[in-house]
């Protein structure tokens, strides 16, 4: 059973999301928060698997709430799914930098929301290709100064480096396996090693690191 907390300052929206998710056989909603501060409190109290987090909320926004929740040792296995009405909003980039496992636009379908919760709950990232492309363009415009590539990148093998680049391109494990002509099990092994060597939580962080380090550049095939 996937335990979920829904955080959104609009009561009707929050109740609608909670009702939709709670109606699923494999999902239970353990709390609802009207702002970021309440979301942090509920995360500590209920230790959910997934938090569905709005970006713009009073008292404390979703970005700061995400940062606080994911820095708490007691909620280290929690995953955050950001909801936003702005697909190229700078705040979305900041949310991913804070450790969110992905984001979904609020005009997504009910089926998309349910699927998104399941995706992040199993440890994958949710980065829709069309939204990611816009986010990368925004990133390229606003953050032109490259960070120094982390030393840990040098510990990757050539194949692990290749897998990281393909992950940053938005490819799934199955797609990477087809591209490299290897089994999906082999790809999963490489992905796990990349996460371990670079200290990453999930694919969202892998994408961020690949772009910030200059390993992948916006517009690169």
C-alpha positions as CSV (number, residue, x, y, z in Angstrom):
1,X,0.0,0.0,0.0
2,X,1.4,3.4,-1.0
3,X,0.9,6.0,1.8
4,X,0.4,9.5,0.5
5,X,0.1,13.0,1.9
6,X,-1.4,15.7,-0.4
7,X,-0.3,19.3,0.1
8,X,-2.2,22.1,-1.7
9,X,-3.6,25.4,-0.4
10,X,-6.8,25.2,-2.5
11,X,-9.2,23.1,-0.4
12,X,-11.3,21.9,-3.4
13,X,-8.2,20.9,-5.4
14,X,-6.6,19.1,-2.4
15,X,-9.8,17.3,-1.5
16,X,-10.2,16.2,-5.2
17,X,-6.7,14.8,-5.4
18,X,-7.1,13.0,-2.0
19,X,-10.4,11.5,-3.1
20,X,-9.0,10.3,-6.4
21,X,-5.9,8.8,-4.9
22,X,-7.8,7.3,-1.9
23,X,-10.1,5.5,-4.3
24,X,-7.2,3.3,-5.6
25,X,-6.8,-0.1,-4.2
26,X,-3.0,0.3,-3.7
27,X,-3.0,3.9,-2.4
28,X,-4.1,5.3,1.0
29,X,-4.1,9.1,1.8
30,X,-2.8,9.5,5.3
31,X,-2.9,13.3,5.5
32,X,-3.8,16.6,3.8
33,X,-1.9,19.8,4.2
34,X,-3.0,23.4,3.4
35,X,0.6,24.8,3.3
36,X,4.2,23.8,3.3
37,X,4.7,24.0,7.1
38,X,1.8,21.7,7.7
39,X,3.1,19.3,5.0
40,X,6.5,19.1,6.8
41,X,4.7,18.3,10.1
42,X,2.5,15.6,8.5
43,X,5.5,14.0,6.8
44,X,7.3,13.7,10.1
45,X,4.1,12.4,11.8
46,X,2.9,9.9,9.2
47,X,6.2,8.9,7.3
48,X,4.4,8.6,4.0
49,X,5.9,7.0,0.9
50,X,4.9,9.9,-1.4
51,X,4.0,13.6,-0.9
52,X,2.0,15.3,-3.7
53,X,3.2,18.8,-3.2
54,X,2.0,22.1,-4.7
55,X,4.7,24.7,-5.5
56,X,2.9,27.9,-4.4
57,X,1.5,27.7,-0.9
58,X,1.3,30.2,2.0
59,X,3.5,30.2,5.1
60,X,6.0,27.9,3.5
61,X,6.1,27.1,-0.2
62,X,6.5,23.6,-1.7
63,X,10.1,24.0,-2.5
64,X,11.2,24.8,1.0
65,X,8.9,22.1,2.3
66,X,10.5,19.6,0.0
67,X,13.9,20.6,1.1
68,X,13.1,20.2,4.8
69,X,11.2,16.9,4.3
70,X,14.0,15.3,2.3
71,X,16.8,16.5,4.7
72,X,15.1,14.8,7.6
73,X,16.7,11.4,8.3
74,X,13.3,10.1,9.5
75,X,11.8,10.6,6.0
76,X,14.8,9.5,3.9
77,X,12.7,7.0,1.9
78,X,10.0,9.5,1.1
79,X,9.5,10.7,-2.5
80,X,8.0,14.1,-3.5
81,X,5.9,14.7,-6.6
82,X,5.6,18.4,-7.4
83,X,2.3,19.8,-8.8
84,X,2.5,23.0,-10.7
85,X,0.6,25.1,-13.2
86,X,3.9,26.4,-14.6
87,X,5.8,24.0,-16.8
88,X,8.8,26.3,-17.3
89,X,8.7,28.0,-13.9
90,X,12.1,28.5,-12.3
91,X,10.5,27.2,-9.1
92,X,10.2,23.8,-10.7
93,X,13.9,23.7,-11.3
94,X,14.5,24.6,-7.7
95,X,12.1,21.9,-6.5
96,X,14.0,19.3,-8.5
97,X,17.3,20.6,-7.0
98,X,15.8,20.3,-3.6
99,X,15.4,16.6,-4.3
100,X,11.9,16.2,-5.7
101,X,11.5,13.0,-7.8
102,X,9.6,14.8,-10.5
103,X,6.7,17.1,-11.3
104,X,3.3,17.0,-13.0
105,X,1.3,19.8,-14.4
106,X,-2.1,20.4,-12.7
107,X,-3.9,20.0,-16.0
108,X,-2.8,16.4,-16.2
109,X,-5.5,13.8,-16.3
110,X,-6.7,11.8,-13.3
111,X,-5.0,8.7,-14.7
112,X,-1.7,10.7,-15.1
113,X,-1.8,11.7,-11.4
114,X,-2.4,8.1,-10.2
115,X,0.3,6.8,-12.5
116,X,2.7,9.5,-11.3
117,X,2.3,8.6,-7.7
118,X,3.0,4.9,-8.5
119,X,6.0,5.8,-10.5
120,X,7.7,7.9,-7.9
121,X,6.7,5.5,-5.1
122,X,8.8,2.7,-6.8
123,X,11.8,5.0,-6.9
124,X,11.6,6.2,-10.5
125,X,11.6,9.8,-11.6
126,X,8.7,11.5,-13.4
127,X,10.1,13.9,-16.0
128,X,7.6,14.2,-18.9
129,X,9.7,14.7,-22.1
130,X,7.8,17.7,-23.3
131,X,8.0,19.4,-19.9
132,X,11.7,18.4,-19.4
133,X,12.6,20.0,-22.8
134,X,11.1,23.3,-21.7
135,X,12.8,23.1,-18.3
136,X,16.2,22.5,-19.9
137,X,15.8,25.5,-22.2
138,X,15.0,27.6,-19.2
139,X,17.9,26.2,-17.3
140,X,20.2,27.0,-20.3
141,X,19.1,30.6,-20.3
142,X,19.2,31.3,-16.6
143,X,22.1,29.2,-15.4
144,X,24.9,29.6,-17.9
145,X,27.7,29.1,-15.4
146,X,28.7,25.5,-15.2
147,X,29.5,23.9,-11.9
148,X,32.7,22.0,-11.6
149,X,32.0,18.3,-12.4
150,X,31.9,16.3,-9.2
151,X,35.0,14.2,-8.7
152,X,32.7,11.1,-8.3
153,X,32.0,11.3,-12.1
154,X,35.6,10.0,-12.7
155,X,34.7,6.8,-10.8
156,X,32.1,5.8,-13.4
157,X,33.1,3.3,-16.0
158,X,32.6,4.2,-19.7
159,X,29.4,2.2,-19.8
160,X,28.1,3.7,-16.6
161,X,28.8,7.2,-18.0
162,X,26.9,6.3,-21.1
163,X,24.0,5.0,-19.1
164,X,23.9,8.3,-17.1
165,X,23.9,10.3,-20.3
166,X,21.0,8.3,-21.7
167,X,19.1,8.7,-18.4
168,X,19.6,12.4,-18.7
169,X,18.0,12.2,-22.1
170,X,14.9,10.8,-20.6
171,X,15.2,7.2,-21.7
172,X,13.7,4.4,-19.6
173,X,15.6,1.3,-18.6
174,X,13.9,-0.6,-21.4
175,X,14.8,2.1,-24.0
176,X,18.4,2.2,-22.7
177,X,18.7,-1.6,-23.0
178,X,17.5,-1.4,-26.6
179,X,19.9,1.4,-27.4
180,X,22.9,-0.4,-25.9
181,X,21.7,-3.8,-27.1
182,X,21.9,-5.3,-23.6
183,X,19.4,-6.8,-21.2
184,X,17.2,-4.6,-19.1
185,X,18.6,-6.4,-16.0
186,X,22.1,-5.3,-17.1
187,X,20.8,-1.7,-17.4
188,X,19.3,-1.8,-13.9
189,X,22.6,-2.9,-12.5
190,X,24.4,0.0,-14.2
191,X,21.8,2.4,-13.0
192,X,22.1,1.2,-9.4
193,X,25.9,1.5,-9.6
194,X,25.6,5.1,-10.9
195,X,23.3,6.0,-8.1
196,X,25.6,4.5,-5.5
197,X,28.8,6.0,-6.8
198,X,27.3,9.5,-7.2
199,X,25.2,9.4,-4.1
200,X,21.9,9.9,-6.0
201,X,18.4,9.2,-4.8
202,X,16.8,8.7,-8.2
203,X,16.7,9.6,-11.9
204,X,15.6,13.1,-11.3
205,X,18.8,13.8,-9.4
206,X,20.8,12.0,-12.1
207,X,19.3,14.4,-14.7
208,X,20.1,17.4,-12.6
209,X,23.7,16.3,-12.1
210,X,24.3,15.5,-15.8
211,X,23.2,19.0,-16.9
212,X,24.8,20.9,-14.0
213,X,28.1,19.2,-14.5
214,X,28.2,19.8,-18.2
215,X,28.1,16.1,-19.0
216,X,25.0,16.8,-21.1
217,X,24.2,20.2,-22.6
218,X,20.8,21.6,-23.7
219,X,20.1,20.7,-27.3
220,X,22.6,17.8,-27.3
221,X,21.1,14.8,-29.3
